[in-house]
C-alpha cells in the first residue's frame, strides 16, 4: 500500500502535465511529498534553463 503513491502520483503528473493531481487517501503525506519534490525539481530546472539561455 505504501508503494502505491510512488506508482500513481508520477503517472498522474505526467498525464495531466500538472502537479495539481488528486491525493491518494491514506497516503496524504507521501502524496504531498512526491508532488512537492516534483514542483521543486521543476522550479530548479526553470532557473537553470533561464540562466543558461541568458549566457
C-alpha positions as CSV (number, residue, x, y, z in Angstrom):
1,X,0.0,0.0,0.0
2,X,2.8,2.4,0.8
3,X,4.3,1.9,-2.7
4,X,1.0,3.0,-4.3
5,X,1.7,6.8,-4.4
6,X,5.1,6.3,-5.9
7,X,3.4,4.5,-8.8
8,X,0.3,6.5,-9.3
9,X,1.2,10.2,-8.5
10,X,4.1,10.4,-11.1
11,X,1.8,8.9,-13.7
12,X,-0.9,11.4,-13.0
13,X,1.5,14.3,-13.1
14,X,2.8,13.2,-16.5
15,X,-0.7,12.5,-17.9
16,X,-2.1,15.9,-16.7
17,X,1.1,17.8,-17.3
18,X,0.4,19.4,-13.9
19,X,1.2,18.8,-10.2
20,X,-2.5,19.6,-9.5
21,X,-3.4,15.9,-9.0
22,X,-5.6,14.1,-6.6
23,X,-4.1,12.9,-3.3
24,X,-4.3,9.2,-2.5
25,X,-6.4,8.6,0.6
26,X,-4.4,7.1,3.4
27,X,-1.1,8.3,1.9
28,X,-1.6,12.0,2.2
29,X,1.8,13.0,3.4
30,X,3.6,10.7,1.0
31,X,1.5,12.0,-1.9
32,X,2.2,15.7,-0.9
33,X,5.9,14.8,-0.6
34,X,6.0,13.5,-4.1
35,X,4.2,16.5,-5.5
36,X,6.4,19.0,-3.6
37,X,9.5,17.2,-4.8
38,X,8.3,17.4,-8.5
39,X,7.4,21.1,-8.1
40,X,10.9,21.8,-6.5
41,X,12.7,20.0,-9.4
42,X,10.6,21.9,-12.0
43,X,11.4,25.2,-10.3
44,X,15.1,24.4,-10.2
45,X,15.1,23.3,-13.9
46,X,13.4,26.6,-14.9
47,X,16.0,28.6,-13.0
48,X,18.9,26.7,-14.6
49,X,17.3,26.9,-18.0
50,X,16.8,30.7,-17.8
51,X,20.4,31.2,-16.5
52,X,21.7,29.1,-19.4
53,X,19.7,31.0,-22.0
54,X,20.9,34.3,-20.7
55,X,24.6,33.4,-21.3
